[in-house]
Structure formats: C-alpha cells, structure tokens
Amino acid sequence: MQDPDPDFRPVPGMAEALTPGLRRIVANNPSPMTFRGTNTYLLGETGLAVIDPGPDDPAHLQAILSAVGPGQRITHVLVTHAHLDHSPLARPLAEATGAPVLGFGPATAGRSPVMAGLAAGGLVGGGEGVDAAFAPDITLADGAELEGAGWRITALHTPGHMANHLSFAWGDTLFTGDLVMGWASSLVSPPDGDLTAFMDSLRRLRQHRWQLFHAGHGAPVTDPMARLAALYDHRMAREAAIVAALADGPADAPGLARRIYTDVPTALLPAAERNVLAHLIDLTQTGRAKPEGQLTAHARFALTG
C-alpha cells in the first residue's frame, strides 16, 4: 500500500512546536488504523490542556510529563473519543497531575436509538477498539467553553466516527480527533460509528470557515474546507457505488466490500466491510434500502424501489 504522506515522519515521544502555544507528541503506536501513531496535543503556555493523551503506554505518559517545563502544569485532560488509541492514558495522566479528565461521556454516550438497538442485538464494533472503561470526571455538552491560562476552546459534539466524539475549536483552528484526517478517511464502524451522524457532522463543520485542522493522526490539514468537501464527496461516491451494486440484486456488506474496495489490502477488508455496513444502515434509515429480515451485520440488503 502506498504511503499516504511520506513527508510526515515525526519522532515518537518528542514534543514538537506547531504554532505558538501548541505542541504535538506522537505516541509510538503506528498501525494501518493509526498511521504514524496517535497525536497528543499540549495547548497553552503555563496551564496546559492535553488533548487526546493516547494509548495506555508508560513511555508516552513519561513523554507527556517530560514536556511540562518550569512554570507549567497540566490543568485539563481532554479526550475526543473513547477508542483505545486515544483515551486509556487519560486516567494515569490525571492521577499523575491532578488534572480532571473531560469528555462527552462514556463510550456509549450519544448513540442513536438505531445504534443502541444494534448493540443490544449483539453487534459489536471493529477497527480501533473501544475503551469501555473510559469515564470522564467532567462531561462536556455541545458548545461547552473551556478556559485556561492564555487559551479558550469550545467543545463541539461531532459524532459519526464514534457517538461520544468531540472536536475542540480554538479560534479558527479545530482539533478534529478521528472525524477528519488528511491521510485517510475516517472509519465508521457500527454500532459505535454512525454514518448518518458522520455526514451531519461534516455538514455542520462546513458551515464555518476553518483555517487549520489538527487531527488525531497524521499531519495538520492546511485546507480544511477542501478536505471536508472531499470527504463528503467520497462518502457520496461510496453510497452511489453501493446503490449501483444493489441494483444487480440483494447483497451483504462483505460481498459489497469485496466488489467495491478493489484497491484495499486484505488486512483492511474488515474495516471496509464495516464502512459498507454503515452505508447500508444509513440507506435503511433513509428508506432507500432494507434488510432481508433482521438488521444485522450479516444481513442481505435490497433496494426499496
């Protein structure tokens, strides 16, 4: 598979200055799902907000603590969402610093009734892995404002990649977690991922003229509006391909994924199947398709008209 960004080669564990008042430390957890590793951000000059502390890795914890200089302290631990590559280190970091953990809620917070029903029926997520133990000390509602020494951010509830996903607006800069990345499109894996919510979140973000995105993985997105448009168009093209395939007759998510994702390595096919399933559920919710029998990950779907 071709490297999507060969110029992005951060040194794991090294605090790198991005803009005044903002540094990034990349965790040493590279994978097909995390690219070079999880981006942890340190925002502020004296009182620091840590955004996405990352995986449960003592070496990454020490890297974060070592980046705190004289006259500085960590005052907030912010989590975009409860995946195992973003949130598990929040509690050890809070215990080491006394700073509270802030997030939208536990891993299941914000699920739609449809996704809650699928989960109750036994459908479990795939891909990055859910941090079921995540529990913030302080829950942040959509629009909540946070202030520290020299910085102010606004929490935006941006579900889709995960129901409890938050993005954090810092002026015209947005910390997008895994909702928007430059090196790849986001995994949407039901019942934790919800394509209907994902598309709504993209539409919401397109209403503001952002100048820069800092994502959960990969390099900064320097043309946010173009990236949002490209991701939206990509999903619409996938939907069109699925609808076209279903016009030939009923099919399930694995079969459709193999037919549509012809350039995806075998190791990533399960993620592709989840993305197709997310589209099929969205088509079901909008009345354009329906499952043959119960709505499950293995159901065959047919167009309604």
N, C-alpha and C positions, 0 to 999 in steps of 0.2 A: 504494500500500500504506500502511495506517495506521501511524503511528509507534507502536511498542510501548511506549515510555517517553519521552514528550515532556519530562518534568521532568529527565531525565538529560542534562545539557549540560556536560560537563567541558571545560576549556580544554586542548587538546593541549599536551604539554610542560610543564605546570605541576604541581609536586608539591603534592598536596592531602592534608592530615592527615585521616585517617579515625577512628582511635582512638589513644590514647597508644601510641607506639612503632610506628605503622603509617601509611605514606603511599602514595598511588597517583599514578602518572603515566600518562596515556593517550597512546598513540602516535597520530600523525597518519596513520592508515591506515584510515579509515572505508570500509565497503563493506556490501553486503547480507549478507555472511557474518561480518563483524567488528563490525557495529553502529557505534558511535562511534569504535572503534579498540581496539587491544589494551591491556588493563590491565597495567601493570608495577607491582609492589608492592615497597616498601622497608620491611623489617621490622627493628626494632632502634633503639637509641639511640646506640650508639657503633660496635660491629661490626655491619654491616648485611648482611642477606641480601636479595638481589634475586631476586624470583620472577617468572619469565617476562620476560626482557629485551626480547623483541619482535622486530619485523622488522628487516632489515638497512637501517637508516636512520641516517645520521650525525647528523642533528638530534636523534633520540631518544636516541642514545648520549650526546650532549652534555647533553641534559636530565637524564639519569640522573646523570652525573658532576657536574653543577652542583648537584644536590640533596644531594650529600655535603658536610656542613657541617664547621666546625672541630672537631677531636677525633673525627671519624667516619672510617671507612673501610669499603669493601665487602670482606667476608670470604668470602661464598658467593654463587654464581650458580646458582640453582635453576631447572630447566625442567620444566614439567608434561608437555609432549609436543612431538614434532618436527614441527610444522606451521610453514609459512613465516611465519606471523604471530606466532609465539611464540618460536622458538628461534634464528634466524640471528644475532641480535645477541649471543648468549651468548659466542662466541669473541672478538669485538672487545672486549667488556666485560671479559672475563678478561684479555686482553692489556694492557688499559689499567690494570687494578687489581692484577693478580697473584692474584686470587681464582680458585679452581678452579670448573669447571662440573660440576654434579651433576645426574644424571637416571637414569631407569630403564635406559637403554641406547640404542642407535641406533634409527632409525626402525622397523626391522622387529622389534625385541625384543618378546617377549611374544606374537607371533602364534600363533594356534591352528593345528593341523595342517590344518584345513579352509581357513583363510585363506592359509596358506603354499602349499597346493596351488593355490588360485585364482590367486595371484600368479605361481606358476611356470607356470601356463597362459596367462598374458598379461593377466589382469585388472589394471587399474591404478586408483588412487583418483581421486576427483573432489573438487571443492569447494575447500578452502583451500590445497592444495598441500603436498606432503611435503618436508621438509628432509632430503634423503638424505645430506647431509654431516654431519649432527649426530652428534657423538661426545663424550660426557661424559668428563671427567677421572676422575670417581669415579662408579661405578654404585651406585644405591640399591635395595636389596631392599625388598620389602613389610615394613613395620614398622620400618625403619631410623630411628633417632633422631639428630637433629642439634641441636647446641647452639651458641649464640653469646653475646655479651655481653648478658645480660638476656632471652634468649629461648630457647625449646626447641620444636622441631616434630617431628612424626612423619610419615614418608613412607608413603602408602597407595597400593598399586598398584590403580588403578581403571580397567581397560581398558574399551573399548567405543567411545568416540569415536575412540580410537586405541589400538593394542596396548601402546605404551610409556607410556601416560598415568599420571601420578602426581597425587594430591591431597596437600595438606600440611595436617596438623592442628596447630593452635596453640590448645591447650586445647579449648574448645567451639566454636572458630571453624575453618572449613575453607576453604582455598584450593582451589577446585574445578576450575580450568582451564576446559576446554570441556565437561566432563562434565555439569555442572549450571549453567544460567544462568537469570536471571529474565526476560529479554526474549524468549527464543526457546528452542525445544527444540534439542538437540544434533544436528548432522549425524552420521549413521552411514553411512560410505561404504566398502563392502568393496573390497579386502581389508584396508585399514588400519583401518576401522571394523568392529565385530563386534557385532551386536545381542544375541546370546546373552550375550556378556561384558558388554555395556552393562546389560542387565537384572539380571545378577548383581551388578554394581557398585551399582546403585540399591538392590537388596535389602540389600546389605552396609551402605550408608550409613544406611538406615532403622533399623538396629539400635542406633544411637547418637542421643542427644538433642542435636543440634547447636543452637546459638543463632544462628549467623550464617554465611552463605556469602559469600566474596569470589570472584567468577567471573573468567574470562579476558576477558570482555566484559560491559559493562553495569554497572548499579548493584548494590550489595550485596543479597543475598537475605535479608530480615529474618525470614521464616518458613520456615526450611529444611525442616521436616518436612512442611509443607503443599505446598511446591514439589516435594519428592521424590515425594509421593503423586500430585500432579497429573501429573508427567512419566511415572510408571509407568502411571497410568490412561490417559494419552494414547497410549502405545505399545500398550497392550492394546486400545484402541478402534481404532487403525490396523490391528492384526492382525485384529480381528473384521471390519473393512471389507474387507480383502484376502481373507479366507476367504469372506466372503459373495459377493464378486465372482468368485472362482474357482468357486463353486458353479454359476455360469452357464456354465462351460466354461474350458478352458485359456487362459492369457493370459501375456504377458510384462510385465516391470517398466515399460517406457514406457507401455504401454496401460493398465495398472492405475493408474499415477500420474495420467494424464490423467483417468481416471474418478473417482479418489478425491480428489485435491487440486484441487478445482474453484475454490478461492479463492486459489490461488497464482499470482503473476505469472509470465509466460512465462520471464523470466530465471532464475527459481528452480526451474523444472521439472526441469532435470538433477539438482539436489540432491534433489528429491522422488523422482525415479526411483531414485536411489541408496538412499534410505531404504526404498523399496518392495523393492528388491533385497535389502537387509539382512533385511527381514522374510521374504522368500521363502527365503533361505538358512537362517534360523532355523527356519522351518517344515519345511524339508528335514531339518535336523539332528534335529528332534524327531519326524520321521516322519509329519507331518500333510500334507505336500505332497512332490512330486517333480518334477524337471525332465524334459522330454521329450528324452532324450538327455543330452549332457554338461552339467554345471553351468557355465553361463557367464552373463555379464551380459545376453545376448540370448536366453537360453533361454525357452521357454514352460513354464509350471508348471501342474500339475494337482493337485487334492486326491487323497489316497490312499484316502479312504473315503467 
